[in-house]
């Protein structure tokens, strides 16, 4: 499924839910469905700086060609975990270059999140995006 299709599917779900109370519940449910991050990956090198909550992101390389990245993550906050799940829906199992080319800010705006989450969560979300872009850039530099 292409990024645009993934985003449209999420946007349609958000629109169908109507009010933001329901959308927050949906976010929390998405977070609950995230595959667990193994305990040995809850390490400082996987911790995302700039988040008020504790957030860990880890990438795995999927055999190619082409090489694709899969992301695993966790947070101690339910809504943040849902934001992680949304982010992964857009970037996981994509090539590093596709990840780098994805305008996650536009996705965030398309879903209406820009105006409905706190400034701290928004900043944390963009810190997660930056970390994912760093992991993708490192994979590109490795020539993988």
Buried (B, 14 or more C-beta within 10 A) or exposed (E): EEBEEBBEEBBEEBEEBEEBEEBBBBBBEBBEEBEEBEEEBEEEEBEBEBBEBEBBBBBEBBEEEEBBBBBBBBBEBBBBBBBBBBBBBBBBBBBBBBBBEBEBEEBBEBBBBEEEBEEEBBBBBBBBBBBBBEBBBEBBEEEB
